[in-house]
Amino acid sequence: MTTATAIGSLPGTSQRDFDEAVRLVLGELPDLPHLPELPGRGATASMTGRSLAVVAELGVDLQPAGWRLTGGGSGVDHRRARSLLAQDLDALEEQAQGLDGTFKVQVAGPWTLAATVEKPRGDKILADHGARADLAQALAEGLREHLRDVRRRVPGMQRLVVQVDEPALSAVLGARIPTASGFGRHRSVDLPEASAHLEWVLAAITAEGGVPWVHSCAAGTPLDLLRGAGARGLAVDHARLSAADHDHLAEALEAGDEVVLGMVPSIAEEASAPGDVALTEATLRWLDMLGLDPATVGDRLVISPACGLAGASPSWARRALALARTTAANL
């Protein structure tokens, strides 16, 4: 059976909004709900801040230019990010009693973090070979404890999916990440190193009994590299796929891996947005183009919004989740 999920982020600026987001996700996505992310609450709730709350052993603080390693202990904003994540997990634990199926959590990947977090003296971690390796290993180790904590809080869960978000990976590999001055670009990372750092993180997820997915809405993300590093699910924006991407996704489905197909617009005018019938037909055309039978790949195909919903209106976010669920049911 085809299921539906969402990428992770939702609109909202308060803890009350987060509590409502949990209710929304559990209600609209009963087969594959996820831990909501509300970056509108500030830097400590952003994708980077939330993921640094998971990282083990490394201290960071928040500077005017963004998150930065301290070279020592955690700054006050890092402690706040950890406290906020724990608070969100408390809210999830309270509302998810009785959940006994699949659940998903999200974390930024090692290359997206390396491209957004600075070294103690400035410039991105991406510029330092040793620092980016330390960051990837600290993320892998921190994820182990995070997943144990999630399992303790939702003990009836049968399957835990971990979505590693890598929106910056394509830019990292293409040498498109700007330096601190803004006048230059960081050098491209070699493919073996890019794969190795992802492999550390994905292997840690697998070791804790989780199912590792990798998500990127960015065009040019090397889907074959992700699968080679250990991803057992690929989450993509249908509108941004290249011919090579279609081939890699077909191979993934045929190999028994999962594909999360972003079909529902993340931002749309409700009056002109596609309905579930149009989305269903578009998905069936995609499967037909790949030569795949919906009946044989249905349990490995997941329908979702194209990307996160943080920029959507609350009404569209709710409708987008409903459209994903209805489209999956149609299939």
Backbone torsions as a table, in degrees:
resi	resn	phi	psi	omega
1	MET	NA	129.7	176.0
2	THR	-69.2	135.4	-179.1
3	THR	-115.1	175.5	179.1
4	ALA	-129.5	148.4	173.7
5	THR	-148.7	-173.6	173.9
6	ALA	-132.2	163.9	-174.2
7	ILE	-71.8	-37.7	175.9
8	GLY	154.2	-54.1	-172.8
9	SER	-81.6	147.8	179.2
10	LEU	-139.5	160.1	178.1
11	PRO	-72.5	153.8	177.9
12	GLY	147.2	153.0	-175.4
13	THR	-131.5	3.2	-174.6
14	SER	-140.5	170.0	176.6
15	GLN	-66.0	-34.4	176.1
16	ARG	-62.0	-40.0	176.6
17	ASP	-62.8	-38.0	178.7
18	PHE	-64.3	-44.7	178.9
19	ASP	-58.7	-40.5	178.0
20	GLU	-67.4	-36.4	178.6
21	ALA	-63.9	-38.9	176.9
22	VAL	-62.0	-45.6	178.5
23	ARG	-61.2	-41.0	180.0
24	LEU	-61.8	-47.8	-176.8
25	VAL	-66.0	-43.5	179.8
26	LEU	-65.8	-31.8	-179.3
27	GLY	-81.2	-41.5	-174.9
28	GLU	-87.7	-23.4	-176.8
29	LEU	-124.7	60.4	-171.8
30	PRO	-65.1	-25.9	-177.5
31	ASP	-85.8	-23.3	179.6
32	LEU	-152.3	66.6	177.7
33	PRO	-73.3	168.0	-178.1
34	HIS	-143.1	165.0	175.0
35	LEU	-76.2	116.0	-177.7
36	PRO	-66.9	153.9	172.5
37	GLU	-123.0	129.5	179.6
38	LEU	-120.7	81.3	-178.6
39	PRO	-63.4	-15.5	176.8
40	GLY	-64.6	-11.1	178.2
41	ARG	-80.3	-6.1	177.0
42	GLY	122.7	-178.3	-173.5
43	ALA	-60.8	-33.3	-178.8
44	THR	-71.3	-15.7	177.9
45	ALA	-107.4	2.8	177.9
46	SER	-69.7	169.1	178.7
47	MET	-56.8	-43.6	-179.7
48	THR	-68.9	-48.5	-178.4
49	GLY	-61.8	-40.9	-179.8
50	ARG	-65.9	-38.2	-179.0
51	SER	-73.4	-36.1	176.0
52	LEU	-65.6	-24.6	174.9
53	ALA	-65.7	-21.7	-179.7
54	VAL	-89.8	-31.4	-174.3
55	VAL	-59.0	136.4	-179.2
56	ALA	-93.3	144.7	165.2
57	GLU	74.4	-23.8	-179.2
58	LEU	-91.7	132.7	175.9
59	GLY	-93.2	139.6	177.0
60	VAL	-137.4	160.5	170.3
61	ASP	-141.6	171.7	-176.0
62	LEU	-104.6	121.3	178.4
63	GLN	-108.8	168.4	177.6
64	PRO	-55.6	-30.4	-179.8
65	ALA	-85.5	-7.0	-179.2
66	GLY	129.6	-166.1	-178.4
67	TRP	-72.7	142.1	-177.9
68	ARG	-144.0	139.6	172.4
69	LEU	-62.7	144.0	-179.8
70	THR	-95.0	-22.9	-171.7
71	GLY	77.6	3.9	-179.8
72	GLY	-151.5	-128.7	-177.9
73	GLY	-80.8	172.3	-179.1
74	SER	-75.7	141.9	173.4
75	GLY	-79.3	173.5	-175.9
76	VAL	-62.3	-36.9	-179.0
77	ASP	-71.8	-31.0	174.6
78	HIS	-65.2	-42.0	177.8
79	ARG	-65.3	-36.7	177.1
80	ARG	-65.6	-38.4	178.3
81	ALA	-62.4	-41.7	178.3
82	ARG	-66.5	-39.9	178.7
83	SER	-65.1	-40.3	-179.8
84	LEU	-65.8	-40.8	178.0
85	LEU	-62.6	-43.2	177.9
86	ALA	-62.3	-39.7	178.1
87	GLN	-63.6	-41.2	178.2
88	ASP	-65.4	-38.2	178.5
89	LEU	-68.2	-33.6	173.9
90	ASP	-60.1	-44.8	-179.9
91	ALA	-64.4	-40.2	177.2
92	LEU	-62.4	-46.5	-178.2
93	GLU	-57.0	-39.7	-178.9
94	GLU	-67.2	-39.2	-174.2
95	GLN	-90.8	-19.6	-173.2
96	ALA	-97.0	17.2	176.2
97	GLN	-60.4	130.8	-179.0
98	GLY	92.9	-8.1	177.3
99	LEU	-66.6	123.7	-174.3
100	ASP	-131.7	18.1	-179.6
101	GLY	-115.3	-127.9	-179.2
102	THR	-99.5	143.6	176.7
103	PHE	-137.4	150.4	-176.2
104	LYS	-127.1	138.8	169.8
105	VAL	-122.7	162.2	-176.2
106	GLN	-127.8	151.3	175.7
107	VAL	-152.5	143.9	175.5
108	ALA	-68.3	142.9	-178.2
109	GLY	-79.3	170.4	-175.0
110	PRO	-63.3	-33.0	-177.3
111	TRP	-80.6	-33.8	174.8
112	THR	-67.6	-39.1	176.2
113	LEU	-66.1	-43.1	-179.8
114	ALA	-62.6	-28.0	-179.1
115	ALA	-86.8	-8.6	-176.4
116	THR	-119.9	-21.0	-178.3
117	VAL	-100.2	141.2	-177.8
118	GLU	-96.8	158.1	171.0
119	LYS	-73.8	165.7	-178.1
120	PRO	-54.9	-34.9	-178.5
121	ARG	-99.0	13.3	177.2
122	GLY	101.9	169.0	-174.0
123	ASP	68.2	159.3	-170.8
124	LYS	-70.7	149.5	172.9
125	ILE	-55.9	-29.2	179.7
126	LEU	-53.0	-27.2	-176.5
127	ALA	-76.5	-12.4	-173.2
128	ASP	-119.3	115.0	-176.2
129	HIS	-58.3	-45.8	-178.3
130	GLY	-69.0	-40.1	-177.9
131	ALA	-66.0	-38.2	-179.1
132	ARG	-71.7	-30.9	174.6
133	ALA	-69.0	-42.3	178.2
134	ASP	-61.0	-40.9	-179.6
135	LEU	-63.7	-44.9	-179.8
136	ALA	-62.4	-40.7	180.0
137	GLN	-69.9	-37.3	177.7
138	ALA	-66.7	-36.1	176.2
139	LEU	-65.1	-44.5	179.6
140	ALA	-60.3	-44.6	-178.9
141	GLU	-68.1	-42.1	179.1
142	GLY	-64.3	-35.3	178.6
143	LEU	-62.0	-35.4	-179.9
144	ARG	-56.8	-50.1	-178.9
145	GLU	-68.8	-37.4	179.2
146	HIS	-60.6	-44.2	-178.6
147	LEU	-68.6	-35.2	175.2
148	ARG	-63.2	-39.4	179.5
149	ASP	-64.9	-44.0	179.2
150	VAL	-61.4	-42.6	179.7
151	ARG	-64.4	-38.2	178.2
152	ARG	-63.5	-35.8	-176.2
153	ARG	-79.9	-27.1	179.5
154	VAL	-124.7	71.8	-170.3
155	PRO	-66.0	-22.7	-179.0
156	GLY	-81.8	-6.3	-177.9
157	MET	-60.4	132.5	179.6
158	GLN	-92.9	-25.8	-173.8
159	ARG	-149.9	128.9	-178.6
160	LEU	-114.7	116.3	176.7
161	VAL	-96.7	136.4	177.1
162	VAL	-119.3	114.2	-179.4
163	GLN	-93.9	115.9	178.3
164	VAL	-94.1	114.5	-177.0
165	ASP	-87.0	122.5	179.8
166	GLU	-128.8	59.7	179.6
167	PRO	-66.5	-20.9	-177.6
168	ALA	-94.7	-4.2	-173.6
169	LEU	-59.3	-43.6	-179.8
170	SER	-60.1	-41.7	179.5
171	ALA	-69.7	-34.8	177.1
172	VAL	-62.8	-46.7	-178.6
173	LEU	-71.1	-25.3	-179.5
174	GLY	-95.6	10.5	179.1
175	ALA	56.0	46.6	-178.6
176	ARG	-114.3	8.6	178.2
177	ILE	-86.0	120.6	-176.8
178	PRO	-69.9	148.8	173.3
179	THR	-75.9	175.6	-177.1
180	ALA	-60.3	-35.0	-179.2
181	SER	-71.4	-23.5	-176.7
182	GLY	85.1	-7.3	-177.5
183	PHE	-93.3	-17.2	-178.4
184	GLY	-122.9	-177.8	178.4
185	ARG	-132.0	143.8	177.0
186	HIS	-69.6	147.0	179.9
187	ARG	-63.1	151.8	176.5
188	SER	-66.6	144.8	176.2
189	VAL	-88.4	138.7	178.2
190	ASP	-64.5	145.5	-178.1
191	LEU	-59.2	-41.5	178.9
192	PRO	-60.0	-40.2	178.3
193	GLU	-68.4	-42.3	178.3
194	ALA	-58.0	-43.0	179.7
195	SER	-67.3	-42.0	-176.7
196	ALA	-61.8	-44.1	-178.5
197	HIS	-66.3	-39.5	175.0
198	LEU	-64.1	-39.1	-178.4
199	GLU	-62.1	-39.4	177.7
200	TRP	-58.6	-44.3	-177.1
201	VAL	-70.6	-46.3	-177.8
202	LEU	-67.5	-35.0	178.1
203	ALA	-66.7	-36.3	177.5
204	ALA	-64.0	-39.4	177.4
205	ILE	-62.4	-47.1	-179.7
206	THR	-62.3	-40.2	-178.9
207	ALA	-62.7	-27.5	178.3
208	GLU	-92.2	11.6	177.7
209	GLY	82.8	10.4	178.6
210	GLY	-88.7	166.2	177.1
211	VAL	-107.8	113.3	-175.3
212	PRO	-83.6	121.9	169.8
213	TRP	-111.1	155.7	171.1
214	VAL	-126.1	134.5	-179.0
215	HIS	-120.2	138.5	169.2
216	SER	-153.8	129.6	173.8
217	CYS	-87.5	-7.6	-173.8
218	ALA	-77.8	137.2	174.5
219	ALA	-66.9	147.7	176.2
220	GLY	85.9	6.4	176.3
221	THR	-69.7	128.8	-176.1
222	PRO	-76.7	93.1	-175.7
223	LEU	-63.8	-31.4	178.3
224	ASP	-67.4	-35.7	177.2
225	LEU	-64.5	-40.0	-179.6
226	LEU	-63.2	-44.5	179.1
227	ARG	-66.8	-38.4	178.1
228	GLY	-64.2	-28.5	179.3
229	ALA	-82.0	-8.1	175.7
230	GLY	119.3	5.6	178.0
231	ALA	-67.4	129.1	177.2
232	ARG	-104.7	6.3	173.7
233	GLY	-153.3	144.1	179.7
234	LEU	-124.3	124.2	179.1
235	ALA	-110.3	122.5	-170.7
236	VAL	-138.3	162.6	173.1
237	ASP	-93.4	115.4	-176.2
238	HIS	-55.8	-37.0	-175.1
239	ALA	-70.7	-16.4	-175.2
240	ARG	-105.4	7.7	-174.3
241	LEU	-76.6	140.4	173.5
242	SER	-94.7	173.7	178.3
243	ALA	-59.8	-42.3	179.1
244	ALA	-64.4	-37.0	178.5
245	ASP	-60.6	-43.2	179.2
246	HIS	-57.5	-43.2	-180.0
247	ASP	-63.2	-44.0	-179.2
248	HIS	-65.4	-37.1	179.2
249	LEU	-69.6	-38.4	176.2
250	ALA	-62.2	-42.9	178.2
251	GLU	-61.7	-40.0	-179.9
252	ALA	-63.5	-46.6	179.8
253	LEU	-63.0	-42.0	-179.5
254	GLU	-67.5	-26.8	-179.9
255	ALA	-84.3	-3.5	179.2
256	GLY	96.4	3.2	176.6
257	ASP	-83.0	169.4	-178.0
258	GLU	-101.1	149.7	175.7
259	VAL	-127.7	125.0	175.5
260	VAL	-99.7	109.3	-173.7
261	LEU	-98.6	112.8	179.9
262	GLY	-77.0	96.8	-176.2
263	MET	-103.8	-29.2	-175.1
264	VAL	-87.6	128.7	178.6
265	PRO	-57.0	138.7	179.6
266	SER	-73.6	-32.1	176.9
267	ILE	-133.2	131.3	-177.8
268	ALA	-158.3	154.1	168.6
269	GLU	-79.4	121.6	-171.6
270	GLU	-58.5	-33.2	-177.7
271	ALA	-68.0	-29.6	-176.5
272	SER	-109.0	5.8	-177.6
273	ALA	-72.5	149.5	177.7
274	PRO	-67.1	149.2	175.8
275	GLY	-90.6	178.5	-177.3
276	ASP	-67.8	-29.1	178.7
277	VAL	-65.8	-46.4	179.0
278	ALA	-63.7	-39.4	179.3
279	LEU	-67.4	-38.1	177.8
280	THR	-64.6	-44.8	179.9
281	GLU	-63.3	-40.1	179.0
282	ALA	-64.6	-38.1	178.5
283	THR	-67.6	-41.2	178.9
284	LEU	-65.3	-37.2	176.3
285	ARG	-63.9	-38.8	178.5
286	TRP	-63.0	-46.4	179.0
287	LEU	-63.3	-39.4	178.7
288	ASP	-64.8	-39.4	177.6
289	MET	-60.8	-35.7	179.0
290	LEU	-81.6	-9.2	-177.6
291	GLY	75.0	29.6	-177.5
292	LEU	-109.8	141.9	179.7
293	ASP	-88.2	122.5	179.8
294	PRO	-55.2	-31.8	-177.8
295	ALA	-68.9	-26.5	-176.8
296	THR	-94.6	-21.3	-178.8
297	VAL	-109.3	0.5	-172.8
298	GLY	-54.9	-41.2	-176.8
299	ASP	-76.3	-8.0	178.5
300	ARG	-108.2	-3.3	179.5
301	LEU	-102.0	130.5	-180.0
302	VAL	-122.7	134.7	178.8
303	ILE	-100.7	137.6	-178.4
304	SER	-148.5	169.6	165.2
305	PRO	-61.1	158.9	-175.7
306	ALA	-63.4	-35.4	178.5
307	CYS	-154.9	-162.9	-178.9
308	GLY	-65.3	160.8	-174.8
309	LEU	-111.7	17.0	-177.2
310	ALA	-61.2	-31.7	-178.3
311	GLY	-88.7	-0.4	-178.9
312	ALA	-84.4	161.7	171.4
313	SER	-73.3	154.5	178.0
314	PRO	-55.7	-37.7	-178.9
315	SER	-68.4	-39.9	178.2
316	TRP	-69.8	-37.7	177.9
317	ALA	-57.7	-44.1	179.1
318	ARG	-64.5	-43.4	-178.6
319	ARG	-68.0	-36.5	-179.9
320	ALA	-62.0	-41.4	177.8
321	LEU	-65.7	-40.6	178.6
322	ALA	-64.5	-39.3	178.0
323	LEU	-64.6	-40.8	178.4
324	ALA	-62.1	-44.3	-179.5
325	ARG	-64.8	-44.5	-178.4
326	THR	-67.3	-40.1	178.1
327	THR	-61.6	-43.5	177.7
328	ALA	-61.7	-41.3	178.8
329	ALA	-63.9	-39.2	177.5
330	ASN	-60.2	-40.5	-178.3
331	LEU	-68.5	NA	NA
